[in-house]
Amino acid sequence: MAGSSSIPATTVREIRVVQRADGAAAVLAIGTANPHHCVPQGDYHDYYFRVTNSDHLTDLKPTFAKLCGMTGIGRRFFHHTDEMLATHPNLSLDARLDVVATAAPELAASAAAKAIAEWGRPVGDITHLVVSTNAGSHAPGTDVRLVSLLGLRHDVLRTVLQLNGCATGCAALRLAKDLAENNRGARVLVACVELTITAFRGPDKADSFDALIPQGLFGDGAGAVIVGAEPYVHERPLFEMVSASQYVIPDTEHMLTMQLGSGGIGGTIATGLPRLAAGIVEQCLLDAFGDRLAGSGGVVEWNNLFWAVHPGSSVMLDHIVRALRLAPGKLAASRTVVREYGNMLGATVIFVLDEVRRQREDPQGEGAGHDEGWGVMMGFGPGFTVEAMLLHAAT
């Protein structure tokens, strides 16, 4: 009979109810990794001009030294070594991508293995894989290689995010939250891996201060997170992922850009970016979470929260502190990470989240007992985009 069906009309809704988790997604484990090659930031301006055979550009070197000193970075880690650069002084784009194709999955697997070990469940229980990177451009890529390196199930559901800049770590965790909450029993492995070999280049005498920023700021690293809802008895939730938001600020497309060209990854980072971020960050947070965080007078006291902010640089953090009227030490986790590792693009926020966890668990740490268990994770990317997530520290 036309219009009739052998399947009851309620079946779709019933299936949907069964599929969805009852609780909020949570961070269940965190792992991080870096390459072995480390360069102190205080030496980097000399190192950079030496390994790129650019010591003759004497007028540019003081400008780059000033830039390196402004970042608040103490050291950075790199996959590319002096020997690699000496052996291949003019790395083609194909050669760079070949390096990434091998090295990125291995570094991501190292971070993921640490997260899986902390999580304590069999690797076969991972149902979804989200990989983010700004380095590679291969298909099949890091996601497929990770399946083999980690021994994941061959029916694991994979998603890859590319060229989302420094916001990609927050974006990957936002996606993981949705996957975990909409698939009962799902356990999502997020792996963010960054290698700067695709963006590394020598200075040019025509370079401006802005053009040199990427060379003085970015480093290599990988961060991994296990995300799941309705934790099992032996799982230990770290942070509940309460709510997520994303804003693109109008007319700012030129402020932060990335593109893959014949010379590798290039783009622009405007000097005025920290000031721009500071000017809009409070309104973005109020629009996203203000109704949940406002006190009796309708005012949000930002100092009552813990903060996992993608640092960018110490200058960016200084502007955010002033914009949100934060007390000294509120961005201690971000400052520690940028000092110890530099800006590792999308992976950085996972390092910050891990540092927040450490500081909160240390009775003498700067994060112990100084908030009400609520916090904000935040990152910035091309667009200009602000990614934010409201977190609650699990007990």
C-alpha positions as CSV (number, residue, x, y, z in Angstrom):
1,M,0.0,0.0,0.0
2,A,1.3,3.4,-0.9
3,G,2.8,5.3,2.0
4,S,2.9,2.3,4.3
5,S,6.2,0.9,5.7
6,S,7.2,-2.3,7.5
7,I,9.4,-0.2,9.8
8,P,7.6,1.6,12.7
9,A,7.8,5.4,12.6
10,T,9.3,5.4,16.1
11,T,12.2,3.2,15.2
12,V,14.4,6.1,13.9
13,R,14.0,8.1,17.1
14,E,14.6,5.0,19.3
15,I,17.8,4.2,17.4
16,R,18.9,7.8,17.8
17,V,18.3,7.7,21.5
18,V,20.3,4.5,21.8
19,Q,23.1,5.9,19.8
20,R,23.7,9.0,21.9
21,A,25.7,9.1,25.1
22,D,23.9,10.3,28.2
23,G,26.8,12.4,29.6
24,A,29.2,15.0,28.4
25,A,32.4,14.1,26.7
26,A,35.6,14.2,28.8
27,V,39.3,14.2,28.3
28,L,40.4,10.8,29.5
29,A,44.2,10.9,28.9
30,I,46.9,13.1,27.4
31,G,50.2,12.4,25.8
32,T,52.9,14.7,24.2
33,A,56.1,14.2,22.3
34,N,58.9,16.2,20.6
35,P,61.8,15.4,18.3
36,H,65.2,15.1,20.0
37,H,66.9,18.1,18.2
38,C,66.7,21.1,20.5
39,V,67.9,24.7,19.9
40,P,68.0,27.3,22.7
41,Q,66.2,30.4,21.6
42,G,69.0,32.6,22.8
43,D,71.2,31.0,20.2
44,Y,68.7,30.7,17.5
45,H,69.3,33.9,15.5
46,D,73.0,32.8,15.1
47,Y,72.0,29.2,14.4
48,Y,69.4,30.2,11.8
49,F,71.7,32.4,9.8
50,R,74.5,29.8,10.0
51,V,72.5,26.8,8.8
52,T,70.8,28.7,6.0
53,N,74.2,30.1,4.8
54,S,72.9,33.7,5.4
55,D,75.6,35.2,7.6
56,H,76.2,37.8,4.8
57,L,72.8,39.4,5.5
58,T,74.3,41.4,8.4
59,D,71.6,44.1,8.3
60,L,68.8,41.6,8.9
61,K,70.4,39.6,11.7
62,P,69.7,42.2,14.5
63,T,66.1,42.4,13.5
64,F,65.7,38.7,13.7
65,A,67.5,38.6,17.1
66,K,65.1,41.2,18.4
67,L,62.2,39.1,17.2
68,C,63.5,35.9,18.8
69,G,63.9,37.8,22.1
70,M,60.3,39.1,22.1
71,T,58.7,35.7,21.9
72,G,59.2,34.5,25.5
73,I,60.5,31.2,24.1
74,G,63.4,29.5,25.9
75,R,64.0,26.6,23.5
76,R,62.4,24.9,20.5
77,F,62.5,21.3,19.1
78,F,62.9,20.4,15.4
79,H,62.9,17.3,13.4
80,H,65.2,18.9,10.8
81,T,68.8,18.8,12.1
82,D,72.0,20.6,11.1
83,E,73.1,17.4,9.2
84,M,69.8,17.2,7.3
85,L,70.1,20.8,6.2
86,A,73.8,20.5,5.3
87,T,73.1,17.4,3.2
88,H,70.1,18.9,1.5
89,P,70.7,22.7,1.4
90,N,68.0,23.3,-1.2
91,L,65.1,21.1,0.0
92,S,62.4,20.9,-2.7
93,L,58.8,20.9,-1.7
94,D,58.6,17.2,-2.7
95,A,61.6,16.4,-0.5
96,R,60.0,18.3,2.5
97,L,56.7,16.5,2.1
98,D,58.5,13.2,1.9
99,V,60.2,13.9,5.2
100,V,56.9,14.8,6.8
101,A,55.2,11.7,5.3
102,T,57.5,9.5,7.4
103,A,58.3,11.7,10.4
104,A,54.8,13.1,11.2
105,P,53.1,9.7,11.8
106,E,56.0,8.5,13.9
107,L,56.0,11.6,16.2
108,A,52.2,11.5,16.4
109,A,52.4,7.8,17.3
110,S,54.8,8.5,20.1
111,A,52.4,11.0,21.7
112,A,49.4,8.8,21.1
113,A,51.2,5.8,22.7
114,K,51.7,7.8,25.9
115,A,48.0,8.8,26.0
116,I,46.9,5.2,25.4
117,A,49.2,4.0,28.2
118,E,47.7,6.5,30.6
119,W,44.2,5.7,29.5
120,G,44.8,2.0,30.3
121,R,42.4,0.4,27.9
122,P,43.2,-1.8,24.9
123,V,44.0,0.1,21.7
124,G,41.3,-1.9,19.9
125,D,38.7,0.1,22.0
126,I,39.5,3.3,20.0
127,T,36.6,3.8,17.6
128,H,37.4,7.2,16.0
129,L,40.6,8.9,15.0
130,V,41.0,12.6,14.4
131,V,44.3,13.8,13.0
132,S,45.3,17.4,12.6
133,T,48.4,18.9,11.0
134,N,49.6,21.9,9.2
135,A,52.6,20.1,7.7
136,G,51.7,17.3,5.4
137,S,49.8,17.1,2.1
138,H,49.5,13.3,1.4
139,A,46.6,10.9,0.9
140,P,46.7,8.4,2.4
141,G,48.4,10.3,5.1
142,T,49.3,10.4,8.8
143,D,45.8,9.0,9.8
144,V,46.2,5.8,7.8
145,R,49.8,5.3,8.9
146,L,48.8,5.7,12.6
147,V,46.3,2.8,12.2
148,S,49.3,0.6,11.4
149,L,51.8,2.1,13.8
150,L,49.4,1.9,16.8
151,G,47.6,-1.3,15.8
152,L,44.2,0.5,15.6
153,R,41.2,-1.4,14.3
154,H,40.9,-1.3,10.6
155,D,37.3,-0.1,10.8
156,V,38.3,2.9,13.0
157,L,36.5,6.0,11.7
158,R,39.1,8.6,10.5
159,T,38.9,12.4,10.0
160,V,41.8,14.7,9.0
161,L,42.1,18.5,9.6
162,Q,44.7,20.4,7.6
163,L,45.9,24.0,7.4
164,N,43.7,25.3,10.2
165,G,46.7,27.0,11.8
166,C,47.1,27.3,15.6
167,A,43.4,26.8,16.2
168,T,43.5,23.2,14.8
169,G,44.1,21.6,18.2
170,C,40.9,23.2,19.6
171,A,39.0,22.4,16.5
172,A,40.1,18.7,16.6
173,L,39.0,18.5,20.3
174,R,35.6,20.2,19.4
175,L,35.1,17.5,16.8
176,A,36.1,14.7,19.2
177,K,33.5,16.1,21.7
178,D,30.7,15.8,19.2
179,L,31.8,12.3,18.1
180,A,31.9,11.0,21.6
181,E,28.6,12.5,22.6
182,N,26.8,11.3,19.5
183,N,28.1,7.8,19.4
184,R,27.5,5.8,22.7
185,G,30.7,4.0,23.8
186,A,32.9,5.9,21.3
187,R,36.5,6.5,22.3
188,V,38.1,9.1,20.1
189,L,41.9,9.5,19.7
190,V,42.9,13.0,18.7
191,A,46.5,13.4,17.4
192,C,47.8,16.8,16.5
193,V,51.3,16.8,14.9
194,E,53.3,19.7,13.6
195,L,56.7,19.7,11.7
196,T,58.1,23.0,10.6
197,I,60.3,21.6,7.8
198,T,57.6,22.5,5.3
199,A,57.8,26.2,6.4
200,F,61.5,26.4,7.1
201,R,63.4,28.7,4.7
202,G,66.4,31.0,4.8
203,P,66.0,34.8,5.2
204,D,65.8,37.1,2.3
205,K,67.2,40.6,2.3
206,A,63.8,42.0,1.4
207,D,62.1,40.3,4.4
208,S,60.1,42.5,6.7
209,F,59.8,41.9,10.5
210,D,56.4,40.2,9.9
211,A,57.8,37.9,7.3
212,L,60.4,36.6,9.7
213,I,57.9,35.8,12.6
214,P,57.3,32.2,11.6
215,Q,61.0,31.4,11.6
216,G,61.5,32.8,15.1
217,L,58.3,31.4,16.6
218,F,57.4,27.9,15.5
219,G,58.7,24.5,16.7
220,D,57.9,20.8,16.3
221,G,55.7,18.6,18.5
222,A,52.8,16.3,18.8
223,G,49.9,16.1,21.3
224,A,47.4,13.3,21.7
225,V,44.1,13.1,23.7
226,I,41.7,10.3,24.4
227,V,38.1,11.6,24.5
228,G,35.0,9.7,25.6
229,A,31.6,10.1,27.3
230,E,30.1,8.0,30.1
231,P,33.5,6.9,31.5
232,Y,33.9,3.3,32.6
233,V,34.9,2.4,36.2
234,H,38.6,2.2,35.5
235,E,38.7,5.4,33.3
236,R,39.8,8.6,35.0
237,P,38.2,11.8,33.4
238,L,40.4,14.8,33.6
239,F,38.3,17.6,32.1
240,E,34.6,17.5,31.1
241,M,34.0,19.2,27.7
242,V,31.0,21.2,28.4
243,S,30.4,23.6,25.5
244,A,32.3,24.7,22.4
245,S,32.3,27.7,20.1
246,Q,34.0,29.2,17.1
247,Y,34.0,32.8,15.9
248,V,35.3,34.3,12.7
249,I,36.0,38.0,13.2
250,P,34.8,40.0,10.1
251,D,37.3,41.7,7.9
252,T,40.3,40.1,9.4
253,E,41.2,37.5,6.7
254,H,44.4,39.3,5.9
255,M,45.7,39.2,9.5
256,L,46.7,35.5,9.6
257,T,47.0,33.4,6.5
258,M,48.5,30.0,5.5
259,Q,49.0,28.4,2.1
260,L,51.0,25.6,0.6
261,G,53.1,26.9,-2.4
262,S,56.1,25.8,-4.3
263,G,58.4,27.0,-1.5
264,G,56.5,25.1,1.2
265,I,54.0,26.5,3.8
266,G,53.9,30.3,3.7
267,G,51.6,33.0,4.9
268,T,51.3,36.1,7.0
269,I,51.2,36.9,10.7
270,A,50.4,40.5,11.2
271,T,52.3,42.3,14.0
272,G,49.0,43.7,15.2
273,L,47.5,40.2,15.8
274,P,47.9,40.2,19.6
275,R,46.2,43.5,19.9
276,L,43.4,42.3,17.6
277,A,42.9,39.1,19.7
278,A,42.8,41.1,22.9
279,G,40.2,43.5,21.6
280,I,37.7,40.7,20.8
281,V,38.4,37.9,23.2
282,E,36.2,39.0,26.0
283,Q,33.1,39.5,23.8
284,C,33.6,36.1,22.1
285,L,33.7,34.4,25.5
286,L,30.7,36.3,26.8
287,D,28.7,35.4,23.7
288,A,29.7,31.7,24.1
289,F,29.6,31.1,27.8
290,G,28.5,34.3,29.6
291,D,25.1,32.9,30.6
292,R,26.7,29.9,32.2
293,L,29.5,31.7,34.1
294,A,27.8,35.0,35.2
295,G,27.6,35.6,38.9
296,S,24.6,37.0,40.8
297,G,25.2,40.5,39.3
298,G,25.4,39.1,35.8
299,V,29.1,39.7,35.7
300,V,31.7,37.0,34.8
301,E,34.7,37.0,37.0
302,W,37.4,35.6,34.7
303,N,39.8,35.0,37.6
304,N,37.5,32.3,38.9
305,L,38.4,30.1,36.0
306,F,41.5,28.1,35.0
307,W,42.9,28.8,31.6
308,A,44.3,26.6,28.8
309,V,45.1,29.2,26.2
310,H,47.2,28.6,23.0
311,P,50.1,30.9,23.8
312,G,51.2,32.1,20.3
313,S,53.8,34.1,22.0
314,S,54.4,35.8,25.4
315,V,53.2,39.1,23.7
316,M,49.8,37.4,22.9
317,L,49.5,36.2,26.5
318,D,50.3,39.7,27.9
319,H,47.5,41.2,25.8
320,I,45.0,38.6,26.9
321,V,45.9,39.1,30.5
322,R,45.1,42.8,30.2
323,A,42.0,42.3,28.2
324,L,40.4,39.9,30.7
325,R,42.0,41.6,33.8
326,L,43.6,38.3,34.9
327,A,45.7,37.9,38.0
328,P,49.4,37.1,37.7
329,G,49.9,33.4,37.2
330,K,46.5,32.7,35.6
331,L,48.2,31.9,32.3
332,A,51.1,30.1,33.9
333,A,50.5,26.9,32.0
334,S,50.6,28.7,28.7
335,R,53.7,30.6,29.6
336,T,55.5,27.4,30.7
337,V,54.7,25.7,27.4
338,V,55.7,28.6,25.1
339,R,59.0,28.9,27.2
340,E,59.8,25.2,27.0
341,Y,58.6,24.3,23.5
342,G,57.8,27.4,21.5
343,N,54.6,27.6,19.4
344,M,53.9,24.2,18.0
345,L,50.8,25.4,16.1
346,G,47.8,23.0,16.7
347,A,49.6,20.7,19.1
348,T,50.4,23.5,21.5
349,V,47.1,23.6,23.2
350,I,47.3,19.9,24.1
351,F,50.7,20.6,25.8
352,V,49.0,23.5,27.7
353,L,46.1,21.3,28.8
354,D,48.6,18.8,30.1
355,E,50.4,21.5,32.0
356,V,47.1,22.8,33.4
357,R,46.5,19.2,34.6
358,R,49.9,19.0,36.3
359,Q,49.6,22.4,38.0
360,R,46.1,21.5,39.3
361,E,47.3,18.2,40.7
362,D,50.3,19.7,42.4
363,P,49.2,20.9,45.9
364,Q,51.9,23.6,45.6
365,G,51.2,24.4,42.0
366,E,50.0,27.7,40.7
367,G,46.7,26.1,39.6
368,A,45.9,24.3,42.9
369,G,42.8,25.5,44.7
370,H,42.6,28.9,43.0
371,D,39.5,28.4,40.9
372,E,36.0,26.8,41.1
373,G,36.7,23.9,38.8
374,W,35.6,25.7,35.6
375,G,37.9,26.7,32.9
376,V,38.4,27.8,29.3
377,M,40.5,26.3,26.5
378,M,41.1,28.7,23.7
379,G,43.0,28.9,20.4
380,F,43.4,31.3,17.5
381,G,43.7,30.6,13.7
382,P,43.4,31.9,10.2
383,G,40.2,33.7,9.5
384,F,40.8,35.4,12.0
385,T,39.2,32.6,14.0
386,V,38.7,32.2,17.8
387,E,38.0,28.6,19.0
388,A,37.0,28.2,22.6
389,M,35.7,25.4,24.9
390,L,34.2,25.5,28.3
391,L,35.8,22.9,30.5
392,H,35.0,21.5,34.0
393,A,37.7,19.8,35.9
394,A,36.5,16.3,36.8
395,T,36.7,15.1,40.4
